[in-house]
Structure formats: structure tokens, C-alpha cells
Amino acid sequence: MAPKRGVKAPLAAKKKPEKVVNPLFEKRPKQFGIGGALPPKKDLTRFVKWPHVVRIQRQRRILKQRLKVPPAVNQFTKTLDKNLATQLFKLLLKYRPEDKAAKKERLLKRAQAEEEGKTVESKKPIVVKYGLNHVTYLIEQNKAQLVVIAHDVDPIELVVWLPALCRKMEVPYAIVKGKSRLGAIVHKKTASVLCLTSVKNEDKLEFSKVLEAVKANFNDKFDEHRKKWGGGIMGSKSLAKTKAKERVIAKETGFVLNRFEASGTMKELGPVLPFSLAGGFSEMVDSPESLMLSKVLNGSSIQVNEKGTEAAAITCPELCTMQFKLRKEDLPEFWIPRLKFSFKFEASKTMKEMELELPFKAVGELLEMVDSAKSLFLSNVFHASCIEEKVVNPLFEKRPKQFGIGGALPPKKDLTRFVKWPHVVRIQRQRRILKQRLKVPPAVNQFTKTLDKNLATQLFKLLLKYRPEDKAAKKERLLKRAQAEEEGKTVESKKPIVVKYGLNHVTYLIEQNKAQLVVIAHDVDPIELVVWLPALCRKMEVPYAIVKGKSRLGAIVHKKTASVLCLTSVKNEDKLEFSRVLEAVKANFNDKFDEHRKKWGGGIMGSKSLAKTKAKERVIAKEVAQRMS
């Protein structure tokens, strides 16, 4: 047999070398008191007064995180990934436009060649196009092959509509990080949009791959992006508070009530089943022999006096220890809510319907639960009108603010009275008050009687169907017409039915009996321009309506404001609706013209003036009473 190998001896613990202290170098801890050593450096970022621009940038960033951001703006957070953006920028850098130095050099060479009498051949180079208006024009003309938009354009409204236009015109577009990066390509500080109209033959393969990736990331996901709202990201403090509240709620509502046999106790008290299914308490009945006492019965029972003004409550622990013969050790198994009661309830009728006179006998210490032999108040049993106490989270201690010197800032006050408003605002308010105070003649006062909201909505819906064409539509129509004439085609163009506007034009139509409905704004300034128009409409038997807002009328005819609009005819499909509107308008204005022209307006005094008048009336009444006595 081979001899057994010996067991290795355990490794000896390494001795740590003792640190030799040199008595020449005495340890002197730093004293950071007054006149002592300088304190160690701290991170004072919180106490820095940052420049205004930096603060604004940070506040904007936090606001964008907290507030709900609409999908049209939120889509600019979905930018191109890093690898694809690198490829795209490499491609764009190949088509940079020439800078000032290169242009100067090219023009010098051209001038020298012309002096020598040589012919200079110059082809237009393929370069990146930039400028919002220029790029928009190229997209509309279907010349753009790729559009690159910066994600941080300020204000974002400049480009917020551009993805929708690209998608409509089926032009691939990409949103990339950094308007400064786009600006560097075209030798500018910043650029909001770039565009490629064509590429060289050697770059076509690479360009096609970039286009495919861009389409997959943006054009194909347009519907997905326009439904996703952004923002709503809370800060750390807000999240901590929310979590603390959730923990408190979970602690209160997370317990499940245990079941226990109550049949024996109920037999001792009288009836076996104090709650029948007819009473609407089916969820409380477990079986004919056992009853599950739920949260409704397990809370507190209460007694009220005859008037219902005072009450005395018996709580669940007392009820359980006295009547259900439970040990005190078993009580924590039941969730006992803290409740407040502030109501009265007559139970005798309910008890008779359930064929129960008294489900609990007035014995022992339960005497305070019984009001009388005929009425019993059991709050939780017969209705669940319990108001839970407000649970105070111990994590958030209430600290009342001290508004003394050096304390918290005082609460904000309404300083409207002390504001120096702009001149225009003051004039508007003074005019409004003057119109209330002074007597207003009937011819002017009739413009305060405007069309009601529902009828005005119907009328504006009808007018919107007959909006005149805007500049863009007119330009497009004339272009098509010119193209057709060049091709030798005959263009048939019927005059469309549209809303007429302009005071002189509408007046002419009324006088010629061509107007079928006239709509007048109530806030024309000066009012003398249209003050005679209702009388003319009434004389010519033309239905007229006064509506709120010259700006609303202006929006219909693509203007800032419009004082008068007019309809001369409508399409066949709208005639029924138009006739109903006409009837309502006639009933409100034409038929009430005589009534309106007799009513004066204004004469509404202010609060101070009314108070003085009432005080004078009281003094006069007192004097008259003294004379009579």
C-alpha cells in the first residue's frame, strides 16, 4: 500500500506590521473654528446664481417633463438614433454649399478667364438646400427627396406642421438632434431645416439605404407618434409623497376581515338571523347558521336622542369583548376603521318590514345602543353612511408658516387695483363703464340684443360652408387655369356661391333685393358705421341678425375682422336648414324691431353710487317718520 499523504499544516495568520509613529511629527487635527483652518471645499452648485438664460433653459426642460405635451410637439423628442444620424451627417457633409472664401475664389477665376477671352463652363452643383420657406416650396413642388428637421427649434411652432406636410406629400423626413449641427453643414450658426433634392451617382446606393431607414423610423410611424402624449413625469419629491400615500392606503385597505361563528351569540341575543335577504344585505349572510360580520357591522354602533342632535357610540372592541366573547388577543385580527358619524336615522319602519322588532336586547352594557322600544339607530348595519377620518401621514409633519421678519414669504394678494394697465386696456374699460352708466339711445342699444348661443352656432356652421377661397386656393385655381389655356383646353368655371362681405357691397345687395340674410357684428367701432343697417333691412324686408364678435365674422372671410356678412343664395341640400335659421332670425330681430327701437339702455349705477343712494333713502325715510310722529 502506498503511504498516506500527510495533511497540510494550516497557514499561519499573517502578522500586521505595526505602524511606527515618529515622535518628531506630532498629529495636529485641524480646528475649523473662527480664526482656524479653512473649511474643506463643498459642492456649492445649489447656491450659485446662474445666468438668466441658463435658468430659463432649465425651467423649460422641467416644465416639458411635468406638463402634458401634445403629440404634435412630443414627436420632436423621437429623434434619429446615433448610428443612423452619423451616416446621414456624413452624406450631408458631401453636399455642403460653398462658403464665402470658395465663392470669392470661384468668381475670381471666372473673371480672369473672361478677361483672357476663354469660355467658362459652369454646371450647377448639387448642394444641400436650407431655409424654411425654400424647403417648404421644394416639398410642395415634389422636388425634395429627403428633409432633415432639428428637434430643438425655438419656437417649435415654426416646424410643428412640417412632418404632417412631408407625410402628405410622401417625402421622407427625419428629426435629428441639434439645430447647431444642421447649421454647421450650411456655414450658419443654426438651421431649422435642411433638404436634399438629388445626389451623385456614386452616392445613390448609400442614399437609398438611408431613405429606407428614415421612412421606417418616421413616415411609417407617423400615425403612432401623433397619438402619443408626452410629459407627465413627476419629480423625486412628488414621487416620494405619492408612494407614501399609497403605503398608507395599502396599510388601511390591505387587510381582509376574518370570519367567525356568530350563530351562538345571535341565539343568545334573540333571533338567529337578524338580517334577511329582503333587506338588501345579501352580501352579509354566509349561511343560515353562520353570519360573517363584515366591515359594515364590524365598525361602530351608535345611539341618537329623539331630536337627532346628540349621539353616543360603542366601538367594535367593546362590542366584541362584551357580546361576542372574544379574547383581547384575538381583537387585532379584525380591521377596525376609525369612523365619524353625523346623521340621524329612524329604524322602526325598516325593522317592521324585516319582521324584526329588536335584533339586540337592551341588556348589560349595550343599553346605550337602544334609543327606545320602537326605534333603533344602528348606523353601519342599516346604511353605510360612514365618513372616514382623514389619515395624517407621520412622514409629512404639519409646519405652520411664520410670516415674521426673516420668516416665510407672505401669501400672494390680489394686486389688480395697483397694476398700471396699458392705455388701450384702460380705454376699453372706461368705455364699457360709460356705456353702463350713461343713457344709451335705442338705435345703439339694439346691438346689445345678440343672437343666442345655440342659434348662433347653427348660423356659423351654415356660413362656414360658403367661405370664399383664400389666397392659396385662388393661386392654385389660376395656375391650373393658365396651364389648361396653354395646353389649349377650354376651362369651364361656374361662379361659386359664397358669403359676401364689405359694408358698401352688402348695402348694394340689400337695396337691389338680392340679399337673403344679413349678419351684423355687435362690436363695430365706430358703431355709426352700421347703426342704420337694421332699419334698412327692416324696410327692405331682409332678415338680419346681430351676433357677437366682428373677429368671428372676419375668420369666415379670411380677414382679421368683418362688420357685415351677407348670403344671397344657398345650395339645394342646405335650403331646409337655411329656412329654419331664417324663421328664427326673423322672430328674434325683424319682428321685434318696434320693441327694440323704444328701449333705452344704460343707467346702471356702480356699487358705491348705489350704496350712497340707499343711505340717502334711509335718511329721508327717517326724517319722514319723525315728522309723522
C-alpha positions, 0 to 999 in steps of 0.5 A, spaced: 500 500 500 502 506 498 503 511 504 498 516 506 499 523 504 500 527 510 495 533 511 497 540 510 499 544 516 494 550 516 497 557 514 499 561 519 495 568 520 499 573 517 502 578 522 500 586 521 506 590 521 505 595 526 505 602 524 511 606 527 509 613 529 515 618 529 515 622 535 518 628 531 511 629 527 506 630 532 498 629 529 495 636 529 487 635 527 485 641 524 480 646 528 475 649 523 473 654 528 473 662 527 480 664 526 482 656 524 483 652 518 479 653 512 473 649 511 474 643 506 471 645 499 463 643 498 459 642 492 456 649 492 452 648 485 445 649 489 447 656 491 450 659 485 446 664 481 446 662 474 445 666 468 438 668 466 438 664 460 441 658 463 435 658 468 430 659 463 433 653 459 432 649 465 425 651 467 423 649 460 426 642 460 422 641 467 416 644 465 416 639 458 417 633 463 411 635 468 406 638 463 402 634 458 405 635 451 401 634 445 403 629 440 404 634 435 410 637 439 412 630 443 414 627 436 420 632 436 423 628 442 423 621 437 429 623 434 434 619 429 438 614 433 446 615 433 448 610 428 443 612 423 444 620 424 452 619 423 451 616 416 446 621 414 451 627 417 456 624 413 452 624 406 450 631 408 457 633 409 458 631 401 453 636 399 455 642 403 454 649 399 460 653 398 462 658 403 464 665 402 472 664 401 470 658 395 465 663 392 470 669 392 475 664 389 470 661 384 468 668 381 475 670 381 477 665 376 471 666 372 473 673 371 480 672 369 478 667 364 473 672 361 478 677 361 483 672 357 477 671 352 476 663 354 469 660 355 467 658 362 463 652 363 459 652 369 454 646 371 450 647 377 452 643 383 448 639 387 448 642 394 444 641 400 438 646 400 436 650 407 431 655 409 424 654 411 420 657 406 425 654 400 424 647 403 417 648 404 416 650 396 421 644 394 416 639 398 410 642 395 413 642 388 415 634 389 422 636 388 425 634 395 427 627 396 429 627 403 428 633 409 432 633 415 428 637 421 432 639 428 428 637 434 430 643 438 427 649 434 425 655 438 419 656 437 417 649 435 411 652 432 415 654 426 416 646 424 410 643 428 406 642 421 412 640 417 412 632 418 404 632 417 406 636 410 412 631 408 407 625 410 402 628 405 406 629 400 410 622 401 417 625 402 421 622 407 423 626 413 427 625 419 428 629 426 435 629 428 438 632 434 441 639 434 439 645 430 447 647 431 449 641 427 444 642 421 447 649 421 454 647 421 453 643 414 450 650 411 456 655 414 450 658 419 450 658 426 443 654 426 438 651 421 431 649 422 431 645 416 435 642 411 433 638 404 436 634 399 433 634 392 438 629 388 445 626 389 451 623 385 451 617 382 456 614 386 452 616 392 445 613 390 446 606 393 448 609 400 442 614 399 437 609 398 439 605 404 438 611 408 431 613 405 429 606 407 431 607 414 428 614 415 421 612 412 421 606 417 423 610 423 418 616 421 413 616 415 411 609 417 410 611 424 407 617 423 400 615 425 403 612 432 407 618 434 401 623 433 397 619 438 402 619 443 402 624 449 408 626 452 410 629 459 407 627 465 413 625 469 413 627 476 419 629 480 423 625 486 419 629 491 412 628 488 414 621 487 416 620 494 409 623 497 405 619 492 408 612 494 407 614 501 400 615 500 399 609 497 403 605 503 398 608 507 392 606 503 395 599 502 396 599 510 388 601 511 385 597 505 390 591 505 387 587 510 381 582 509 376 581 515 376 574 518 370 570 519 367 567 525 361 563 528 356 568 530 350 563 530 351 562 538 351 569 540 345 571 535 341 565 539 343 568 545 341 575 543 334 573 540 333 571 533 338 567 529 338 571 523 337 578 524 338 580 517 334 577 511 335 577 504 329 582 503 333 587 506 338 588 501 344 585 505 345 579 501 352 580 501 352 579 509 349 572 510 354 566 509 349 561 511 343 560 515 347 558 521 353 562 520 353 570 519 360 573 517 360 580 520 363 584 515 366 591 515 359 594 515 357 591 522 364 590 524 365 598 525 361 602 530 354 602 533 351 608 535 345 611 539 341 618 537 336 622 542 329 623 539 331 630 536 337 627 532 342 632 535 346 628 540 349 621 539 353 616 543 357 610 540 360 603 542 366 601 538 367 594 535 372 592 541 367 593 546 362 590 542 366 584 541 369 583 548 362 584 551 357 580 546 361 576 542 366 573 547 372 574 544 379 574 547 383 581 547 388 577 543 384 575 538 381 583 537 387 585 532 385 580 527 379 584 525 380 591 521 377 596 525 376 603 521 376 609 525 369 612 523 365 619 524 358 619 524 353 625 523 346 623 521 340 621 524 336 615 522 329 612 524 329 604 524 322 602 526 319 602 519 325 598 516 325 593 522 317 592 521 318 590 514 324 585 516 319 582 521 324 584 526 322 588 532 329 588 536 335 584 533 339 586 540 336 586 547 337 592 551 341 588 556 348 589 560 352 594 557 349 595 550 343 599 553 346 605 550 345 602 543 337 602 544 334 609 543 327 606 545 322 600 544 320 602 537 326 605 534 333 603 533 339 607 530 344 602 528 348 606 523 353 601 519 348 595 519 342 599 516 346 604 511 353 605 510 353 612 511 360 612 514 365 618 513 372 616 514 377 620 518 382 623 514 389 619 515 395 624 517 401 621 514 407 621 520 412 622 514 409 629 512 409 633 519 404 639 519 409 646 519 405 652 520 408 658 516 411 664 520 410 670 516 415 674 521 421 678 519 426 673 516 420 668 516 416 665 510 414 669 504 407 672 505 401 669 501 400 672 494 394 678 494 390 680 489 394 686 486 389 688 480 387 695 483 395 697 483 397 694 476 398 700 471 394 697 465 396 699 458 392 705 455 388 701 450 386 696 456 384 702 460 380 705 454 376 699 453 374 699 460 372 706 461 368 705 455 364 699 457 363 703 464 360 709 460 356 705 456 353 702 463 352 708 466 350 713 461 343 713 457 344 709 451 339 711 445 335 705 442 338 705 435 345 703 439 342 699 444 339 694 439 346 691 438 346 689 445 340 684 443 345 678 440 343 672 437 343 666 442 348 661 443 345 655 440 342 659 434 348 662 433 352 656 432 347 653 427 348 660 423 356 659 423 356 652 421 351 654 415 356 660 413 362 656 414 360 652 408 360 658 403 367 661 405 370 664 399 377 661 397 383 664 400 389 666 397 392 659 396 386 656 393 385 662 388 393 661 386 392 654 385 385 655 381 389 660 376 395 656 375 391 650 373 387 655 369 393 658 365 396 651 364 389 648 361 389 655 356 396 653 354 395 646 353 389 649 349 383 646 353 377 650 354 376 651 362 369 651 364 368 655 371 361 656 374 361 662 379 361 659 386 356 661 391 359 664 397 358 669 403 359 676 401 362 681 405 364 689 405 359 694 408 358 698 401 357 691 397 352 688 402 348 695 402 348 694 394 345 687 395 340 689 400 337 695 396 337 691 389 333 685 393 338 680 392 340 679 399 337 673 403 340 674 410 344 679 413 349 678 419 351 684 423 357 684 428 355 687 435 362 690 436 363 695 430 367 701 432 365 706 430 358 703 431 355 709 426 358 705 421 352 700 421 347 703 426 342 704 420 343 697 417 337 694 421 332 699 419 334 698 412 333 691 412 327 692 416 324 696 410 327 692 405 324 686 408 331 682 409 332 678 415 338 680 419 341 678 425 346 681 430 351 676 433 357 677 437 364 678 435 366 682 428 373 677 429 368 671 428 365 674 422 372 676 419 375 668 420 369 666 415 372 671 410 379 670 411 380 677 414 382 679 421 375 682 422 368 683 418 362 688 420 357 685 415 356 678 412 351 677 407 348 670 403 344 671 397 343 664 395 344 657 398 345 650 395 339 645 394 341 640 400 342 646 405 335 650 403 331 646 409 336 648 414 337 655 411 329 656 412 329 654 419 335 659 421 331 664 417 324 663 421 328 664 427 332 670 425 326 673 423 322 672 430 328 674 434 330 681 430 325 683 424 319 682 428 321 685 434 324 691 431 318 696 434 320 693 441 327 694 440 327 701 437 323 704 444 328 701 449 333 705 452 339 702 455 344 704 460 343 707 467 346 702 471 349 705 477 356 702 480 356 699 487 358 705 491 353 710 487 348 705 489 350 704 496 350 712 497 343 712 494 340 707 499 343 711 505 340 717 502 333 713 502 334 711 509 335 718 511 329 721 508 325 715 510 327 717 517 326 724 517 319 722 514 317 718 520 319 723 525 315 728 522 309 723 522 310 722 529 
